[in-house]
Amino acid sequence: MNYIIGIIGLAVFLLLAWVISSDKKKVRWQYIGLMMVIQFLLAFLLLKTPYGIKFVGWLATGFGYLLGYAEQGVNFVFAGLENPAVGDQPAASTFFMDVLLPITFISALIGILQYLKILPFIIKYLGLAISKINGMGKLESYNAVASAILGQSEVFISLKKQLPYIPKHRLYTLTASAMSTVSLSIVGAYFSMIKPEYVVTAIVLNLFGGFIIASIINPYRVSEEEENDVIMTDEGEKQSFFEMLGEYILDGFKVAIIVGAMLIGYIALIAMLNGIVDAFTPGDMNFQTILGYVFAPLAFLTGIPWNDAVRAGSIMATKLVSNEFVAMLDVQNIVANKTGELSERAIGIVSVFLVSFANFSSIGIIAGAIKSLNDKQGDVVARFGLKLLYGATLVSFISATIAGFFL
């Protein structure tokens, strides 16, 4: 039964993309079919085979070591600020120090890999390989891989020389890829909140899912002449090693501060809305429960059992209106407190759904990043912002549905 619902769900999500397609007759379904087959194979390898499970375990262990090293730096600066143990209760962890501040260290490592030309090499040739599969241009493939490593706003810095010449239809695909992925610098934070296998699976599925949805909503062909005009170049004057390192460390710290500030604001707003709705409605009804009922049918189509659909839909909607960290905290509390609010299958599907930047605030982040590099193109992105979020959210639904076949 789960398989039948999953197939229906995939058909519905693809249909929702096709309904707003800019040119329904130009959709190249053969490439979409190929990419979906690849998604199923990747999900199977990562979630069901011993090699995939070992690979995810190796990544989780590696990030565990990195977070341990980051902890030493955090403890040196903030030692003694953890909530102390009281009686039989262990010392309470501080989310900012345990989850967010390690981003600073991961960002520094990314900077070093960039400086040593290791990441640019991976991005270039992995992007080139993917361009042979998706039927799109090299620029789109490069951008999708780079977004998954550098981040949704940082990736456009590497394209700043090309930005003025990128037409609107290609710009949509580039920004959709950026919103559908997550940056490598915060993957460690995700690993500490939800199971690593769900994080890794979502990252690889979203990479192809972004192309699938963009190919339906925004179909086009890149001419050979247009392809040849895309030349990836190094930007600006080369920095010294310590200039680069200082810049990446500060960038990582800024990300930690920004995420922390957004969490304070969004969680407080959601608490206020819950309180307002609770004051005017009977029983246990609140703002998140209302969102849950709205999203429940979509959650059910991903393969989540109907008795879990309202709670799962609530978490999915919370991610959309706030960000993935707020929603992941909700999942983390359910798992840690063993409340039984969601089945293990529902937790897995929801977790895969949460691993992306598809939320309302990302529209402003991406449009602002591009506007800072090219004012005109930033305005173009702002105009199709809601369409961008619509497509990126469908990517999350498709990734979650495909993962559900193997959970």
C-alpha positions as a Markdown table, in Angstrom:
| # | Residue | x | y | z |
|---|---|---|---|---|
| 1 | Met | 0.0 | 0.0 | 0.0 |
| 2 | Asn | 2.8 | 2.4 | 0.8 |
| 3 | Tyr | 4.3 | 1.8 | -2.7 |
| 4 | Ile | 1.0 | 2.7 | -4.4 |
| 5 | Ile | 0.6 | 5.8 | -2.3 |
| 6 | Gly | 4.2 | 6.8 | -3.1 |
| 7 | Ile | 3.7 | 6.3 | -6.8 |
| 8 | Ile | 0.5 | 8.4 | -6.7 |
| 9 | Gly | 2.4 | 11.0 | -4.6 |
| 10 | Leu | 5.2 | 11.3 | -7.2 |
| 11 | Ala | 2.6 | 11.7 | -10.0 |
| 12 | Val | 0.8 | 14.4 | -8.0 |
| 13 | Phe | 4.0 | 16.4 | -7.3 |
| 14 | Leu | 5.2 | 16.2 | -10.9 |
| 15 | Leu | 1.7 | 17.3 | -12.0 |
| 16 | Leu | 1.8 | 20.3 | -9.6 |
| 17 | Ala | 5.1 | 21.3 | -11.3 |
| 18 | Trp | 3.7 | 20.8 | -14.8 |
| 19 | Val | 0.6 | 22.9 | -14.1 |
| 20 | Ile | 2.8 | 26.1 | -13.8 |
| 21 | Ser | 5.2 | 25.1 | -16.5 |
| 22 | Ser | 6.3 | 28.0 | -18.7 |
| 23 | Asp | 6.2 | 25.7 | -21.8 |
| 24 | Lys | 4.4 | 22.4 | -21.3 |
| 25 | Lys | 5.2 | 21.1 | -24.7 |
| 26 | Lys | 8.9 | 21.4 | -24.3 |
| 27 | Val | 9.2 | 19.3 | -21.2 |
| 28 | Arg | 11.7 | 16.5 | -22.0 |
| 29 | Trp | 10.3 | 13.6 | -20.0 |
| 30 | Gln | 13.1 | 11.2 | -21.1 |
| 31 | Tyr | 15.6 | 13.2 | -19.0 |
| 32 | Ile | 13.2 | 13.4 | -16.1 |
| 33 | Gly | 12.6 | 9.7 | -16.2 |
| 34 | Leu | 16.4 | 9.0 | -16.3 |
| 35 | Met | 17.0 | 11.3 | -13.3 |
| 36 | Met | 14.2 | 9.7 | -11.3 |
| 37 | Val | 15.7 | 6.2 | -11.9 |
| 38 | Ile | 19.0 | 7.6 | -10.6 |
| 39 | Gln | 17.3 | 9.0 | -7.5 |
| 40 | Phe | 15.7 | 5.6 | -6.8 |
| 41 | Leu | 19.1 | 3.8 | -7.2 |
| 42 | Leu | 20.9 | 6.3 | -4.9 |
| 43 | Ala | 18.2 | 6.1 | -2.3 |
| 44 | Phe | 18.4 | 2.3 | -2.4 |
| 45 | Leu | 22.2 | 2.3 | -2.2 |
| 46 | Leu | 22.3 | 4.7 | 0.8 |
| 47 | Leu | 19.4 | 3.3 | 2.8 |
| 48 | Lys | 19.3 | -0.4 | 2.1 |
| 49 | Thr | 22.7 | -1.7 | 1.0 |
| 50 | Pro | 25.6 | -2.5 | 3.4 |
| 51 | Tyr | 28.0 | -0.4 | 1.3 |
| 52 | Gly | 25.7 | 2.7 | 1.5 |
| 53 | Ile | 25.1 | 2.2 | 5.2 |
| 54 | Lys | 28.8 | 1.9 | 5.8 |
| 55 | Phe | 29.4 | 5.0 | 3.7 |
| 56 | Val | 26.9 | 7.0 | 5.7 |
| 57 | Gly | 28.4 | 5.7 | 8.9 |
| 58 | Trp | 31.9 | 6.7 | 7.8 |
| 59 | Leu | 30.6 | 10.2 | 7.0 |
| 60 | Ala | 28.9 | 10.4 | 10.4 |
| 61 | Thr | 32.1 | 9.3 | 12.2 |
| 62 | Gly | 34.2 | 11.8 | 10.3 |
| 63 | Phe | 31.9 | 14.6 | 11.1 |
| 64 | Gly | 31.8 | 13.4 | 14.7 |
| 65 | Tyr | 35.6 | 13.8 | 14.9 |
| 66 | Leu | 35.3 | 17.3 | 13.3 |
| 67 | Leu | 32.6 | 18.4 | 15.7 |
| 68 | Gly | 34.8 | 17.1 | 18.6 |
| 69 | Tyr | 37.7 | 19.3 | 17.4 |
| 70 | Ala | 35.3 | 22.2 | 17.0 |
| 71 | Glu | 34.1 | 21.6 | 20.6 |
| 72 | Gln | 37.6 | 22.2 | 21.9 |
| 73 | Gly | 37.7 | 25.7 | 20.3 |
| 74 | Val | 34.2 | 26.5 | 21.6 |
| 75 | Asn | 35.1 | 25.3 | 25.1 |
| 76 | Phe | 38.2 | 27.4 | 25.2 |
| 77 | Val | 36.2 | 30.6 | 24.6 |
| 78 | Phe | 32.9 | 29.7 | 26.3 |
| 79 | Ala | 33.9 | 27.3 | 29.1 |
| 80 | Gly | 31.6 | 27.3 | 32.0 |
| 81 | Leu | 28.6 | 28.7 | 30.2 |
| 82 | Glu | 26.9 | 25.3 | 29.9 |
| 83 | Asn | 23.9 | 24.8 | 32.2 |
| 84 | Pro | 25.4 | 22.8 | 35.2 |
| 85 | Ala | 24.2 | 19.4 | 36.3 |
| 86 | Val | 21.5 | 19.5 | 39.0 |
| 87 | Gly | 21.0 | 16.4 | 41.1 |
| 88 | Asp | 20.5 | 13.4 | 38.9 |
| 89 | Gln | 20.0 | 15.6 | 35.8 |
| 90 | Pro | 23.1 | 15.8 | 33.5 |
| 91 | Ala | 24.4 | 19.2 | 32.3 |
| 92 | Ala | 22.1 | 20.6 | 29.8 |
| 93 | Ser | 23.6 | 21.4 | 26.4 |
| 94 | Thr | 23.4 | 24.8 | 24.8 |
| 95 | Phe | 22.2 | 24.7 | 21.2 |
| 96 | Phe | 24.2 | 27.7 | 20.1 |
| 97 | Met | 27.4 | 26.3 | 21.4 |
| 98 | Asp | 26.9 | 22.6 | 20.6 |
| 99 | Val | 25.2 | 22.9 | 17.2 |
| 100 | Leu | 25.8 | 26.4 | 15.7 |
| 101 | Leu | 29.3 | 27.5 | 16.7 |
| 102 | Pro | 30.9 | 24.4 | 15.2 |
| 103 | Ile | 29.8 | 25.8 | 11.8 |
| 104 | Thr | 32.7 | 28.2 | 12.2 |
| 105 | Phe | 35.3 | 25.4 | 12.2 |
| 106 | Ile | 33.6 | 23.5 | 9.3 |
| 107 | Ser | 33.6 | 26.8 | 7.3 |
| 108 | Ala | 37.4 | 27.1 | 7.9 |
| 109 | Leu | 37.9 | 23.6 | 6.5 |
| 110 | Ile | 35.9 | 24.5 | 3.4 |
| 111 | Gly | 38.1 | 27.5 | 2.9 |
| 112 | Ile | 41.2 | 25.4 | 3.1 |
| 113 | Leu | 39.8 | 22.9 | 0.6 |
| 114 | Gln | 38.9 | 25.8 | -1.7 |
| 115 | Tyr | 42.3 | 27.4 | -1.4 |
| 116 | Leu | 44.0 | 24.1 | -2.2 |
| 117 | Lys | 41.8 | 23.8 | -5.4 |
| 118 | Ile | 40.4 | 20.5 | -4.1 |
| 119 | Leu | 36.7 | 21.6 | -4.0 |
| 120 | Pro | 36.9 | 23.5 | -7.3 |
| 121 | Phe | 38.2 | 20.4 | -9.0 |
| 122 | Ile | 35.3 | 18.3 | -7.5 |
| 123 | Ile | 32.7 | 20.9 | -8.4 |
| 124 | Lys | 33.9 | 21.2 | -12.0 |
| 125 | Tyr | 34.2 | 17.6 | -12.9 |
| 126 | Leu | 31.2 | 16.3 | -11.0 |
| 127 | Gly | 29.2 | 19.1 | -12.6 |
| 128 | Leu | 30.5 | 18.1 | -16.0 |
| 129 | Ala | 29.4 | 14.5 | -15.4 |
| 130 | Ile | 25.9 | 15.5 | -14.2 |
| 131 | Ser | 25.5 | 17.7 | -17.3 |
| 132 | Lys | 25.6 | 14.6 | -19.4 |
| 133 | Ile | 22.6 | 13.2 | -17.5 |
| 134 | Asn | 20.3 | 16.1 | -17.0 |
| 135 | Gly | 20.1 | 17.5 | -20.5 |
| 136 | Met | 20.9 | 21.0 | -19.2 |
| 137 | Gly | 23.9 | 23.3 | -19.5 |
| 138 | Lys | 27.2 | 23.0 | -17.9 |
| 139 | Leu | 26.5 | 26.2 | -15.9 |
| 140 | Glu | 23.4 | 24.7 | -14.3 |
| 141 | Ser | 25.2 | 21.5 | -13.4 |
| 142 | Tyr | 28.2 | 23.4 | -12.0 |
| 143 | Asn | 25.9 | 25.6 | -9.9 |
| 144 | Ala | 24.0 | 22.7 | -8.4 |
| 145 | Val | 27.1 | 20.9 | -7.2 |
| 146 | Ala | 28.7 | 24.2 | -6.0 |
| 147 | Ser | 25.5 | 25.1 | -4.1 |
| 148 | Ala | 25.6 | 21.9 | -2.2 |
| 149 | Ile | 29.2 | 22.7 | -1.1 |
| 150 | Leu | 29.4 | 26.5 | -0.8 |
| 151 | Gly | 25.8 | 27.5 | 0.1 |
| 152 | Gln | 22.8 | 29.2 | -1.5 |
| 153 | Ser | 24.2 | 32.7 | -1.4 |
| 154 | Glu | 28.0 | 32.1 | -1.5 |
| 155 | Val | 27.8 | 30.1 | -4.8 |
| 156 | Phe | 26.8 | 33.2 | -6.8 |
| 157 | Ile | 30.0 | 34.9 | -5.9 |
| 158 | Ser | 31.7 | 32.3 | -8.0 |
| 159 | Leu | 29.4 | 33.3 | -10.9 |
| 160 | Lys | 29.6 | 37.1 | -10.5 |
| 161 | Lys | 31.3 | 37.6 | -13.9 |
| 162 | Gln | 28.7 | 35.5 | -15.7 |
| 163 | Leu | 25.6 | 37.0 | -13.8 |
| 164 | Pro | 25.0 | 40.0 | -16.1 |
| 165 | Tyr | 24.7 | 37.7 | -19.1 |
| 166 | Ile | 22.6 | 34.9 | -17.7 |
| 167 | Pro | 19.0 | 35.0 | -19.2 |
| 168 | Lys | 16.0 | 34.8 | -16.9 |
| 169 | His | 15.1 | 31.2 | -17.7 |
| 170 | Arg | 18.6 | 30.0 | -16.8 |
| 171 | Leu | 18.7 | 32.2 | -13.7 |
| 172 | Tyr | 15.5 | 30.5 | -12.4 |
| 173 | Thr | 17.2 | 27.0 | -12.7 |
| 174 | Leu | 20.4 | 28.3 | -10.9 |
| 175 | Thr | 18.5 | 29.8 | -8.0 |
| 176 | Ala | 16.1 | 26.8 | -7.8 |
| 177 | Ser | 19.2 | 24.5 | -7.4 |
| 178 | Ala | 20.6 | 26.8 | -4.7 |
| 179 | Met | 17.3 | 26.8 | -2.7 |
| 180 | Ser | 16.9 | 23.0 | -3.0 |
| 181 | Thr | 20.3 | 22.1 | -1.6 |
| 182 | Val | 22.1 | 22.8 | 1.7 |
| 183 | Ser | 25.7 | 24.1 | 2.3 |
| 184 | Leu | 28.4 | 21.7 | 3.5 |
| 185 | Ser | 29.3 | 24.0 | 6.3 |
| 186 | Ile | 26.0 | 23.3 | 8.2 |
| 187 | Val | 25.8 | 19.5 | 7.4 |
| 188 | Gly | 27.6 | 18.8 | 10.7 |
| 189 | Ala | 24.8 | 20.7 | 12.6 |
| 190 | Tyr | 22.2 | 18.6 | 10.8 |
| 191 | Phe | 24.0 | 15.4 | 11.8 |
| 192 | Ser | 23.7 | 16.4 | 15.4 |
| 193 | Met | 19.9 | 16.9 | 15.1 |
| 194 | Ile | 18.6 | 14.1 | 12.8 |
| 195 | Lys | 20.0 | 10.8 | 11.6 |
| 196 | Pro | 23.0 | 11.1 | 9.2 |
| 197 | Glu | 21.5 | 8.7 | 6.7 |
| 198 | Tyr | 18.5 | 11.0 | 6.2 |
| 199 | Val | 20.8 | 14.0 | 5.7 |
| 200 | Val | 23.0 | 12.3 | 3.1 |
| 201 | Thr | 20.1 | 10.8 | 1.3 |
| 202 | Ala | 18.3 | 14.1 | 1.0 |
| 203 | Ile | 21.4 | 15.9 | -0.2 |
| 204 | Val | 22.0 | 13.5 | -3.2 |
| 205 | Leu | 18.3 | 13.3 | -4.0 |
| 206 | Asn | 17.8 | 17.0 | -4.0 |
| 207 | Leu | 20.7 | 17.5 | -6.4 |
| 208 | Phe | 18.8 | 15.6 | -9.1 |
| 209 | Gly | 15.3 | 16.7 | -7.8 |
| 210 | Gly | 16.2 | 20.3 | -8.5 |
| 211 | Phe | 16.9 | 19.5 | -12.1 |
| 212 | Ile | 13.7 | 17.5 | -12.4 |
| 213 | Ile | 11.4 | 20.2 | -11.2 |
| 214 | Ala | 13.2 | 23.0 | -13.0 |
| 215 | Ser | 13.0 | 20.9 | -16.2 |
| 216 | Ile | 9.3 | 20.8 | -15.8 |
| 217 | Ile | 8.5 | 24.3 | -14.6 |
| 218 | Asn | 11.1 | 26.0 | -16.8 |
| 219 | Pro | 12.0 | 23.8 | -19.8 |
| 220 | Tyr | 14.6 | 25.0 | -22.3 |
| 221 | Arg | 17.6 | 23.9 | -24.3 |
| 222 | Val | 21.0 | 25.5 | -24.1 |
| 223 | Ser | 22.5 | 26.1 | -27.6 |
| 224 | Glu | 26.1 | 25.2 | -28.3 |
| 225 | Glu | 26.9 | 28.9 | -28.8 |
| 226 | Glu | 25.3 | 29.8 | -25.4 |
| 227 | Glu | 27.2 | 27.0 | -23.8 |
| 228 | Asn | 30.5 | 28.1 | -25.1 |
| 229 | Asp | 29.9 | 31.6 | -23.7 |
| 230 | Val | 29.9 | 30.2 | -20.2 |
| 231 | Ile | 33.5 | 30.3 | -19.0 |
| 232 | Met | 34.2 | 29.7 | -15.3 |
| 233 | Thr | 36.9 | 32.0 | -14.2 |
| 234 | Asp | 38.6 | 32.7 | -10.9 |
| 235 | Glu | 37.3 | 35.8 | -9.3 |
| 236 | Gly | 39.5 | 38.7 | -8.5 |
| 237 | Glu | 42.9 | 38.8 | -6.9 |
| 238 | Lys | 44.2 | 35.7 | -5.2 |
| 239 | Gln | 44.2 | 35.9 | -1.4 |
| 240 | Ser | 47.0 | 34.8 | 0.8 |
| 241 | Phe | 46.3 | 31.6 | 2.9 |
| 242 | Phe | 45.7 | 33.5 | 6.2 |
| 243 | Glu | 43.5 | 36.1 | 4.5 |
| 244 | Met | 41.4 | 33.4 | 3.1 |
| 245 | Leu | 41.3 | 31.5 | 6.5 |
| 246 | Gly | 40.3 | 34.6 | 8.4 |
| 247 | Glu | 37.5 | 35.3 | 5.9 |
| 248 | Tyr | 36.0 | 31.8 | 6.0 |
| 249 | Ile | 36.2 | 31.7 | 9.8 |
| 250 | Leu | 34.3 | 35.0 | 10.1 |
| 251 | Asp | 31.8 | 33.9 | 7.5 |
| 252 | Gly | 31.2 | 30.7 | 9.4 |
| 253 | Phe | 30.7 | 32.7 | 12.7 |
| 254 | Lys | 28.3 | 35.0 | 10.8 |
| 255 | Val | 26.2 | 32.0 | 9.7 |
| 256 | Ala | 26.0 | 30.7 | 13.3 |
| 257 | Ile | 24.9 | 34.1 | 14.5 |
| 258 | Ile | 22.4 | 34.6 | 11.7 |
| 259 | Val | 20.9 | 31.1 | 12.2 |
| 260 | Gly | 20.7 | 31.7 | 16.0 |
| 261 | Ala | 19.0 | 35.1 | 15.5 |
| 262 | Met | 16.5 | 33.5 | 13.1 |
| 263 | Leu | 15.7 | 30.7 | 15.5 |
| 264 | Ile | 15.0 | 33.2 | 18.3 |
| 265 | Gly | 12.7 | 35.2 | 16.2 |
| 266 | Tyr | 10.9 | 32.4 | 14.5 |
| 267 | Ile | 10.4 | 30.2 | 17.5 |
| 268 | Ala | 9.1 | 33.2 | 19.5 |
| 269 | Leu | 6.7 | 34.1 | 16.7 |
| 270 | Ile | 5.4 | 30.5 | 16.4 |
| 271 | Ala | 5.0 | 30.4 | 20.2 |
| 272 | Met | 3.0 | 33.6 | 20.0 |
| 273 | Leu | 0.8 | 32.4 | 17.1 |
| 274 | Asn | 0.2 | 29.1 | 19.0 |
| 275 | Gly | -0.8 | 31.1 | 22.1 |
| 276 | Ile | -3.2 | 33.4 | 20.1 |
| 277 | Val | -4.9 | 30.4 | 18.3 |
| 278 | Asp | -5.1 | 28.5 | 21.6 |
| 279 | Ala | -6.8 | 31.4 | 23.3 |
| 280 | Phe | -9.6 | 31.4 | 20.7 |
| 281 | Thr | -10.1 | 27.7 | 19.9 |
| 282 | Pro | -11.2 | 24.8 | 22.0 |
| 283 | Gly | -9.1 | 21.8 | 23.0 |
| 284 | Asp | -5.4 | 21.4 | 21.9 |
| 285 | Met | -5.7 | 23.4 | 18.7 |
| 286 | Asn | -2.9 | 25.8 | 17.9 |
| 287 | Phe | -1.2 | 27.5 | 14.9 |
| 288 | Gln | 1.1 | 24.5 | 14.1 |
| 289 | Thr | -1.8 | 22.1 | 14.3 |
| 290 | Ile | -3.8 | 24.2 | 11.8 |
| 291 | Leu | -0.8 | 24.1 | 9.5 |
| 292 | Gly | -0.6 | 20.3 | 10.1 |
| 293 | Tyr | -4.2 | 19.9 | 8.8 |
| 294 | Val | -3.4 | 22.0 | 5.7 |
| 295 | Phe | -0.2 | 19.9 | 4.9 |
| 296 | Ala | -1.6 | 16.5 | 6.0 |
| 297 | Pro | -2.7 | 15.4 | 2.5 |
| 298 | Leu | 0.7 | 16.3 | 1.1 |
| 299 | Ala | 2.4 | 14.5 | 3.9 |
| 300 | Phe | 0.2 | 11.4 | 3.3 |
| 301 | Leu | 1.2 | 11.4 | -0.4 |
| 302 | Thr | 4.9 | 11.1 | 0.6 |
| 303 | Gly | 4.1 | 7.7 | 2.2 |
| 304 | Ile | 3.5 | 8.9 | 5.8 |
| 305 | Pro | 0.7 | 6.9 | 7.5 |
| 306 | Trp | -2.5 | 8.9 | 7.8 |
| 307 | Asn | -2.5 | 8.8 | 11.6 |
| 308 | Asp | 0.9 | 10.6 | 11.5 |
| 309 | Ala | 0.1 | 12.9 | 8.7 |
| 310 | Val | -1.2 | 15.9 | 10.7 |
| 311 | Arg | 1.8 | 16.0 | 13.0 |
| 312 | Ala | 4.2 | 15.4 | 10.1 |
| 313 | Gly | 2.4 | 18.1 | 8.1 |
| 314 | Ser | 2.8 | 20.5 | 10.9 |
| 315 | Ile | 6.6 | 20.0 | 11.0 |
| 316 | Met | 6.8 | 20.3 | 7.2 |
| 317 | Ala | 4.8 | 23.5 | 7.3 |
| 318 | Thr | 6.9 | 24.9 | 10.1 |
| 319 | Lys | 10.0 | 24.4 | 8.0 |
| 320 | Leu | 8.4 | 26.3 | 5.1 |
| 321 | Val | 7.3 | 29.3 | 7.1 |
| 322 | Ser | 10.4 | 29.5 | 9.3 |
| 323 | Asn | 13.5 | 27.3 | 8.5 |
| 324 | Glu | 14.7 | 23.8 | 8.7 |
| 325 | Phe | 16.4 | 24.2 | 12.1 |
| 326 | Val | 13.1 | 25.1 | 13.8 |
| 327 | Ala | 11.5 | 22.0 | 12.3 |
| 328 | Met | 14.5 | 19.8 | 13.1 |
| 329 | Leu | 14.3 | 20.8 | 16.7 |
| 330 | Asp | 10.7 | 19.6 | 16.7 |
| 331 | Val | 11.8 | 16.2 | 15.3 |
| 332 | Gln | 14.7 | 16.0 | 17.7 |
| 333 | Asn | 12.4 | 16.5 | 20.7 |
| 334 | Ile | 10.0 | 13.8 | 19.5 |
| 335 | Val | 12.9 | 11.3 | 19.1 |
| 336 | Ala | 14.7 | 12.3 | 22.4 |
| 337 | Asn | 11.6 | 12.3 | 24.5 |
| 338 | Lys | 10.2 | 9.2 | 22.9 |
| 339 | Thr | 6.7 | 10.7 | 22.8 |
| 340 | Gly | 5.5 | 8.3 | 20.1 |
| 341 | Glu | 3.9 | 11.2 | 18.2 |
| 342 | Leu | 5.5 | 9.9 | 15.0 |
| 343 | Ser | 6.4 | 6.4 | 13.7 |
| 344 | Glu | 10.0 | 5.7 | 12.7 |
| 345 | Arg | 8.9 | 5.7 | 9.1 |
| 346 | Ala | 7.3 | 9.1 | 9.4 |
| 347 | Ile | 10.3 | 10.5 | 11.2 |
| 348 | Gly | 12.6 | 9.3 | 8.3 |
| 349 | Ile | 10.4 | 10.8 | 5.6 |
| 350 | Val | 10.0 | 14.1 | 7.4 |
| 351 | Ser | 13.7 | 14.3 | 8.1 |
| 352 | Val | 14.5 | 13.9 | 4.4 |
| 353 | Phe | 12.0 | 16.6 | 3.6 |
| 354 | Leu | 13.6 | 19.1 | 6.0 |
| 355 | Val | 17.1 | 19.0 | 4.5 |
| 356 | Ser | 16.9 | 21.9 | 2.1 |
| 357 | Phe | 16.8 | 25.7 | 2.2 |
| 358 | Ala | 13.2 | 25.8 | 0.8 |
| 359 | Asn | 11.5 | 28.4 | 3.0 |
| 360 | Phe | 10.3 | 32.0 | 2.7 |
| 361 | Ser | 13.4 | 33.6 | 4.2 |
| 362 | Ser | 15.5 | 32.0 | 1.4 |
| 363 | Ile | 13.8 | 34.1 | -1.2 |
| 364 | Gly | 15.2 | 37.2 | 0.4 |
| 365 | Ile | 18.6 | 35.6 | 1.0 |
| 366 | Ile | 19.1 | 34.5 | -2.6 |
| 367 | Ala | 17.6 | 37.7 | -4.1 |
| 368 | Gly | 19.7 | 39.8 | -1.8 |
| 369 | Ala | 22.9 | 37.9 | -2.5 |
| 370 | Ile | 22.5 | 38.3 | -6.3 |
| 371 | Lys | 21.4 | 41.9 | -6.0 |
| 372 | Ser | 24.6 | 42.7 | -4.1 |
| 373 | Leu | 26.5 | 41.4 | -7.2 |
| 374 | Asn | 24.2 | 42.6 | -9.9 |
| 375 | Asp | 21.3 | 44.9 | -9.1 |
| 376 | Lys | 19.2 | 44.1 | -12.2 |
| 377 | Gln | 19.5 | 40.3 | -11.8 |
| 378 | Gly | 18.6 | 40.6 | -8.1 |
| 379 | Asp | 15.3 | 42.3 | -9.1 |
| 380 | Val | 14.6 | 39.5 | -11.6 |
| 381 | Val | 15.0 | 36.8 | -8.9 |
| 382 | Ala | 12.8 | 38.8 | -6.5 |
| 383 | Arg | 10.0 | 38.8 | -9.1 |
| 384 | Phe | 9.9 | 35.1 | -9.5 |
| 385 | Gly | 10.6 | 34.4 | -5.7 |
| 386 | Leu | 7.3 | 32.6 | -4.9 |
| 387 | Lys | 7.6 | 30.4 | -8.0 |
| 388 | Leu | 11.1 | 29.6 | -6.9 |
| 389 | Leu | 9.9 | 28.6 | -3.4 |
| 390 | Tyr | 7.1 | 26.5 | -5.0 |
| 391 | Gly | 9.5 | 24.6 | -7.1 |
| 392 | Ala | 12.1 | 24.0 | -4.3 |
| 393 | Thr | 9.3 | 22.8 | -2.0 |
| 394 | Leu | 8.2 | 20.2 | -4.6 |
| 395 | Val | 11.8 | 19.0 | -4.8 |
| 396 | Ser | 11.7 | 18.3 | -1.0 |
| 397 | Phe | 8.4 | 16.4 | -1.4 |
| 398 | Ile | 9.8 | 14.3 | -4.3 |
| 399 | Ser | 13.0 | 13.5 | -2.3 |
| 400 | Ala | 10.9 | 12.6 | 0.8 |
| 401 | Thr | 8.6 | 10.4 | -1.3 |
| 402 | Ile | 11.4 | 8.5 | -3.0 |
| 403 | Ala | 13.1 | 7.9 | 0.4 |
| 404 | Gly | 9.8 | 6.6 | 1.7 |
| 405 | Phe | 10.0 | 3.6 | -0.7 |
| 406 | Phe | 13.0 | 2.4 | 1.3 |
| 407 | Leu | 12.0 | 3.2 | 4.9 |
